[in-house]
Amino acid sequence: MLLIDCPFCGKRPEGEFSCLGEAVAPRPDPAGLDDDTWSAWLVGRENRRGFHSERWWHVRSCGRVFTITRDTVTHAIQPHAEAGQ
Amino acid sequence: MTAMRLPNGGLVDRTQPLRFQFDGMEITGFAGDTIASALLANDIVLAGRSFKLHRPRGFVGAGYDDGIMVDRLSPRPAPNQLAAVTGIEPGAVYRSVSTWPSARRDFGAVAGFFAPLLPAGFYYKTFMRPSWHLFEPLIRAAAGLGRVPVETWQPTSESRYGDCDVLVVGAGPAGLAAASTAGASGARVMLVDDQPSPGGRLLHDGFADQAWLAEMLAMLEAMPNVRRLPQSSVWAYHEHNLLTVIERAPSDARDLDFRTWKVRARQVVIAAGAQERPIPFPDSDRPGVMLASAARSYLHRHGVRVGARAIVFTNNDSAYATALDLAQAGSAVTVLDARPTVAPEVQARAADRGIRLRTGAQVVRAIGRARVSALEFETAQGRERLDCDLVAVSGGWNPAFHLASQSRQATSVWRPDIATFVARHASEDFSIAGAATGTFGTSDCAREGAAAAATALGRLGIKSPAVPVPESGDAFVANEVHPLWFVPRSKGAGKVFVDLSGDVSTDDLGLAMREGYDSIELIKRYTTAGMGVDQGKTGNVNVIAVVGALSGQPADAVGTTTFRPPYVPVEFGAIAGARSQARLYPWRHTPLTGWHVEQGAVMYEAGLRWQRPGYYPQPGEDWSAAAQREARAVREGVGVYDGTPLGKFQLKGPDVPRLLDLAYVGDFSKLKPRRGKYSVMMSDDGLILDDGVTFRLDEHRWLLHSSTGAADRVHGHLEQLLQVHRPDWRVSLIPVTTQWANATLCGPLARDVLAALNPDFDISNKALPFMGMVEGHVAGLPVRVFRVSWTGELSFELNTPARHGPALWQAVMQAGARFAITPVGSEANHILRVEAGYLSTGHEVDGTADVHDLGLSGLIGPAKTDFLGKRSMEIRRRADPSRFELVGLLPEQGQMVPEGAPITPGGDRIDQEGFVSACVMSVAQQRPVALGLLREGRRRMGETVRARVRDRIIAMQVVEPVFHDASRSRVKS
């Protein structure tokens, strides 16, 4: 069970959060994109072994969505990036 | 008698004899005995049969490394209790496992004759024709472990969260030194050990320095900041130093069988010791062949001498402690040492005790079936045979670093001097000390434990004190191991079992590799080596080394498999704790549940653990009769239902219209105040997430409704949309589902009932039209009234703040009494909405149908260039132009069709062309009607299609998906 550092609430156990998955770029305007590019943004994920960025939603407390950098093998978490990005 | 209880010695209490039964035999043991030690004390050496081949088996280890299980029939019936760990109880009844009728006379032994048909992975190769199912019952009856008792015992368990500064795993010399050091510094310490008394191997080594042990215990007892958990196991190491611990029979709570801890430790010291491994040789799985340390354990813990004529077979010094102790206890002992030479001091001490020693010796095979009776062995002088009743084997010791591996911060590394794996890590979260790092020798272990604690304290910024460590060393330590991984089969010799729990022999390992399963992970799964109840504690390193030997690689090239929890078997009941049944996942109730139950409602789950009435049966009614009556009341008079659980979200802010336009397929920016709009919300991958009506309350405030079951998903969806993709939009989103209680009036007389409630607002169709809303009061209670309908009748949804819910319902029932108002449950609701052709998430909205498929193309805002899901929906439709479309279905001959029934061409057993999403007995049409999805259904109106229900075919006519008031005149009246 991860101990996640919420930017507002401090270190809280994983059960207070909902995982939103790998942090992807903000939603592009589909109009200018071909099908492959749109699909790549929608479902393509790096799924990196090692440190990657992911978003968590502190649903059972402050409600904030924020990004953390977590090692997918050891679960080490680095200090978090700016909220909302 | 050859295995026997000695008159003195051991930690058992000879003043407390306990009688119990095993396989029908009356056995006497003492308080402090395990089932294993009591059986051995009574010379019962054969205690079970192996999993696959039903070979006779005895005790190999003296703790969690042993795989013999028994079913406890009484008290507290439970299968698969580990015999070498479970304490005996007076009057208990135990039965051996995988045996019938008993361990001694096991019919399953015939499996041995089928051994050639039962190699690794046999279920892919043998017993296949004409059908595996022919053989299945027999094989299932023969295999398997304990039997589930008819009357189940529910353990009483508690779950607790713990936190501490230092968690010490293991109370052997290293763990005791670590816990004392940490405790003496004032830090909060938890010390977990799986035995009833601390000391680890000190208890069964006959170790001379008991004074040091006593001193440590006294120190720890005097520290209130140290919490000791005896008879407890740390079974998993999770992320960020969260460890799960099972505490068995906690001494501070006599009513508890288990307490499960989730401990967040700031630092962990793993002092879990080491596990002896055997040297497999032909038929070394016979009862009477055990680990050398186990023989010593039974002697020193339980006062049981397990053999009178013992052979000790070893490749290292540690087994000599066993040889000497057995000789002192009166056994005739011979040591067969695989090494060419043995240190002179060791030889001298053996000679002192009259022990015969043969060096350069290798056991060729064991003789005996139900019990070992002799060994054949080979030396430079040739082959010899020696009678015996006990073989104590030591192949070396494997450090127990499993927890470190589970943390995913350690790797396995080979240490050639002790011929086994140890852990290498650079973690700042834990340390490993003692035998768990491959350090053998009590003083060294204690010193390491103290140092590990000092490191841990240092990381916490706490100064560590010095604690005493024992000075005396051990005479016999497995510091140098002469590797002998197994003795291969020779002519006439039997199988060499490497993993006992899984009945895996060297033959199976060789076969697996010849068949191409050449990685250790594949070999493990194909042969089941390491997957049994002992989880490979005695076998895994041997398996790895055998695989290396057979494939010509060193063991560290083969590598270890991934270490996974649990480290020891853990009962599910212990993990569940008090969280069972309703407490596991509590129900959510509306303020009206009490009223519904009082009216005799049968409560259903409406989604997300909400309780809603399914139907209100009157005397003599079953669910169908009640549902028909309630639905008819709505069609002909007036009904009321509790729609409280439906999701409600309050939206506020200047950018709400933009949010709704992006999230929904429809146009919301032009919606006027006090008006609502039904729309569909899609996820960006083009699938329908939810549907519902959203109202504009005034210029800035909106109320979004979702279905009950999707409320949490919709919440997350909108939060993510706002916070991640549109952080600059000014929208406040607050879930208010539980803030409002609901009473929904529906039926032709609904407005009459509303009038009788004394509303302080105009309720005429002009002032409050369909899809309109108003705020005001009825019966003196504040309400918001929404004109939405899911029943196909005139409908007013009355929402009041939750605390007024019961009062509102009382008022409604009173006002509606003269209109014969009827409470309506979800069964009747289902009938009404299907007749009316309204959609329901989970039925027609099944996760694959899109807006066009469901005939809702008109909902899409014509000028909208983008909304969530638009692009993906187009991509999907282009890829699959032949769509499953919403249709109505009329089953012929008054037959009901089960929900989910496939529709197939001609009713044949082939790929379906649709399915029935809902079927009800219509009150409007007095016959079964159904909704469904059918390939290209919209152009097949009038066709007859066929639903297939197992072997029945039901013909249905394809019609428009509405069976009542298609013009919606009643809804809009």
Interface residues (C-beta under 8 A of the other chain):
Chain A: M1 L2 L3 P13 S18 L20 P26 R27 D29 P30 A31 D35 W38 S39 L42 V43 R55 W57 V59 G63 R64 V65 V73 T74 H75 I77 A83 G84
Chain B: H238 E239 H240 L242 K262 R264 R408 Q409 D684 D685 H715 G716 E719 Q720 Q723 V724 H725 P727 T865 D866 K870 R871 S872 I875
